[in-house]
Every structure is written in structure tokens, then in C-alpha cells.
Amino acid sequence: MSIGKRNNVKVSGSGQRTMVMAHGFGCDQSMWRYLAPSFHGQYRTVMFDLVGSGASDLSAYDFDKYGSLNGYAADLIEIVNDVAAEGPVVFVGHSVSAMIGLIAGLEAPDLFAAHILVGPSPCYVNEGDYVGGFSREDIEDLLRTLESNYLGWSSTMAPAIMGAPEQPELGVELTNSFCRTDPEIARHFARVTFLSDHRALLPRIVTPALILQCSDDIIAPRSVGEYMKRMMPASTLHIIENVGHCPHLSSPSASAAAMRAFLEPMSL
């Protein structure tokens, strides 16, 4: 099976460098449609669907391989090797894909010139002084509800995750995206996502990284961005005044401006 078919890889733009964009849980590559065009003149923009999402080849979903984020990181390395022969890429990852990108960057550091992490979280569970946003009981309740009534969970959670109270159509869009995802795959991916803990990786990330955090995000609160900034030696934190977890949809202009301000001093 080709990588392009497996991950529904799409390439746009005409720049000398390559920017690879990876979506979050319950989403697909269409979530980048407001942000990606801002970079088409400077970059070849590569978008794809994680296996199990969007128009990826669902027959490629392996519950063992994707039992950790490392399976997705291995796919990302294959995609980058396939599309970016001219040099290392700028990687843009939303939510769980931010961590997938960091894992891939540790496995193949020469492939990544910079990471842009949109609403990232290395761990969703509060532990000691670390505030991830949820207690362990919160996460277990969330997963039980998801497993017993996925469509109902999607209808309730998606608008809250999206936020953007002045743009209710975006909440409807995210709900529909969640509902299109195969429930069995979604349950598995949710457990892998929300129970993951990759905090130990952060001090090892020496590639320049921009942490784009929203001022009001129920999934990745501001405390998470501040923690990541402290732990990652080459990171920059930028707070976007935005309600929700998807600023690339609800605040694309502010997201693009922050990305440019980060990339231009490095001539990327």
C-alpha cells in the first residue's frame, strides 16, 4: 500500500521549503483549510489523515501498532521521507499530533527543522504539581462515556472542545467530524491519547519549537503550555486570545501571525 493512499496525503503550495500539517483526535486534514493557504506562497504544504481518520485507508489500522503514539510517529517519518527530499520540514501538529511530531523528531531529528505545536499536551492527567487539566477520575469517566455512547459523547464534547462561542458552526463541524470516525477506532485512539504521558521526552527536544496555546482551552489549559515552555530548552510560548482548542479554525489569522513571527528569524 502506498503512503499516499494509506494516509490520504495531499500537497499544495509552491515554496522551496515543506510544511507538514497533522490534525488532532476526531478530525481530518480539512481542519487546516483556513490556515494552510497563508503559507502556500512560501511552502509546499503537506496535509494528511492519521490512519483511522478522514479518508485514510481504514484497513491499515492496526490496533497493536497504534496502541501508542509511536505507531503514528513511524507513519509521519515515512510521510516526511516521501515528500520532503529537499530538506528538513516545518512540522505543524494539532493536539495529540503535536506529541506525535515530537516523538518522530526524536526518532529522526534530521527530518525536522522546527515544530509548531497547536494546543499540545504531553499529559492530560493532573499529577503532583503538574496540572494537565483533568483528574484521573475525569479521564476514566470520559472514556467510559465515550465507550458506552460514542455518538452522544461526540455531540456533547465536540462543541465544548471547539469553543468559539461566536462561531457555533465550527462546533457543528467538529461534531460531524467526530461522528464520521469509526467508533471502535475512535475509542481506541481516545484511550491512547488521553492516557498518554510523554513529559519525560520534553527536555530532549532541542529542535526549535513554538507552543501555540489558547487563553481558554478546556483540553490543554494554559498551565500545560507554561510547563512545556519550562521543560523544552528551545521552545517559545505564544498565547492566542481564543476560547477553545482549535485556533487554526477559530482564529486562523492570529495563528498564522504567530507562526510567521517564530519562523522568520530562523529564515524558515
N, C-alpha and C positions, 0 to 999 in steps of 0.2 A: 504494500500500500504506500502511495506517495505521501510525503509530508504535507504537501499542499492539499490533498484530498482529506487526509486524516484530520487536519486542523483548520480546513477551510481558509487557507492563507490568501489574503488579498493585499496587493501592493499598489500604492498610489504615489503621486508626487514625483518630483524630478530633481531633487537636490543631490549633492555629492555625498552626503552622509545618510545613514539609515537610522530611522527611529522606529522601534518596535513597541507596539502597544498591546497590553494584555488586560482583559476585563476581569471583574470580580465575580463572586458567587452569584449564581442565578441569572447572570447576564450573558451578553454575547458582544461581538465586536461592534455592533451598531451603536453601542453606548459612547463610542468615540466620535460620532459623526459631527458634533459641534466643535470639537477641539482639534481634530486632525487637520482640517483644511487650513488652519492657521500656520501650519508648518510645511505645507506642500511645496512651497517655493524654495525651501531650504533643505528639505529632507525627502528621501524616499520613505514614505510611511508604510509600515507593515502592520497589518492587523490580522488577528486570527481568533479562532474559538478554541478554548480549552476542550480537550476531549471529554465528551459528555454534555457539552453545552452547545447552544446555537445550531449551526449547520455542520458541526464536526461529524465524523463518522462514528456513530454510536457503537458500532460493532467493535471498535478499537478500545472501548472502555474495559479495562482490566481492574477488578476490584483489589487485587493484590498490588499491582503496580501503583495504583492511585490511592493506596492505603496510607500514603504520606505525601507531603508536598514534593518530595524528591522525584516522584514519577513525572509530575508536571514540569519540574525543572529540567529533567532529562529531555522532555519534548521541546522545551524552549531552546535549549542548546542546539538541538537538531535544526530547529527553525532558523536560528541566527546563523548557523553554519551554512544553511542553504540559501539565505537571502542577502547576506552581507559580506561578500567576498572582498569589498574594497576597504574594510577596516572595522574596528570595533563600533558597536552601536550605542545609541542612547536608548535606554530601556525605560518605558513608562508603564508602571503596573498599578492597577487599582485594587485596594483592599487586599484580599488574600494573594492576588498576583504580585503585589509588591514584595511579599516574602518569597514567593516562587522565584522572582527575579534575583533576590539577594542570594538564595541558595544556588541558583545557576551561576551567579557571579563568583561565588567561592569555588565552584567546580571548574569553571572556565574563565578566569579573570581577564584573559587577553581578548575576550569577545565583547567586553562591556566597557565603554568609555565613561559612562555616567548612569546613575539610576535616578529616576524621578518616581517617588513613592506617594501615591494619592490615597489618603485615608488609610495608611498602613497600620497594622498591629502585629507585634511579634507574639503576643499572648493576650487572650481576651479575658482571662480569669484573674481576679484580684489575688495577690499573694504577698503577705507581709506588707512592706512599704510600697509595693508595686500596685498601681491602680490601673487595671485593664478595662474596667467598666462594668464587669459582671462578677457576681459571686459564683462559686462552683454550682450551687443550687440553681441559680438563674439559668446557667447554661444547660444543666440537666433538664430543667423544666422546658426550656426552649426546644431541646432536641426531642423530648417525649412528645410535645405538641406537634412538632414537625412530622414525627414518625407516625402519629396516630391520625393526623388530619392535615396533610400537606397543603391541599388547596386552601383550606381555611386559614392555616398559618400564613400562607403567602398573601392572602387578601388582607390580613391584619398587619403583618410585618412590613411588607414592601413599601406602603406609603410612609410608615414611620422611618424606615431606613432612608428613603429618598429625601424626606423632609420637604424643603422647597414649598412652604405653605402658599406662596403666591403663584405657584405653578403646579396645580393639582394634576394636570395631565401627565406630568412626569411620574407621579405616584401610580397612576393607572398603567402607564407604560411598564414600569418595573414590576407591578403585579402580574401583568400579562406575560412578561418575560419569565418570571418565576414559574408561572403556571404552565408554560410551554416546556419546561425542563422535565425530563423523565423523573417521576417521583422517587424511584429506587436509587437512581444515581444522585439525585439531589440530597436524599437522606444521608447517603454515604459521604458525599463531599462536605456536607454541613458538619458531620461529626469530625471528619479530618480537619476541617477549617477551625471550628470553634474550640476544639480540644488541643490544638497545636500549641507548642511553646518553643519559640526559636530565639529567645532572648540571648542565649549563650553565643549565638552567631554574630551578634551586632558588633562587638569590639573587633572582630576580624575583618570587617568591611572597610577597606581602605580606598575603594573607588569613590570618587565624589558622588554625593547623594543629596538630593533635595527631598525633604519631607514636607509634603503639602497637606496640612491639617485644617479642617474646618473649625470655626469657632464654636459650633454647637453640633456635635455628632454623637448620636447615641451608640454607635458601633465602635468608634475609635475616638474616645474623648481626648481633649487637649493634653491631658496628663500623659497619654501614650506618646504623642509627638514629642513632648518635652523629654520624656525618658529616652526615646530613641536618639534624640539630639545629644544627650549626655553620653550615651553608650557608643555612638558611631563616630570615630575620630575625624572623618572627612565629610561630615554632614552639615547641612543648612536646614533650618526650620523656618517655614513660612506659613503663617496663619491667614487663611482666607475667611473673611467675614461672610459666613454662609451657614444656613441651617440645613443639616443633612449630611449624608455620607457620599454624595456623588457630585462634587463641584464641577467635574468635567461636563456634566449635563446642566446643572442648575446655575453655574457661574463660570461658563467657559472662558469669557474674556479675562477675568481675574486669574484663572488657572493658567492661561496662555502667557499672560504678562509675567507671572511669577516664574514660569519655566524659562522664558527668554532671559530674564534678569539673571537666572542661575547659569544658563548655558553660554551666554555671550562672552563673559570674561575668560572662559576657557577656550574660546574660538570653536565651540561645538555647535 
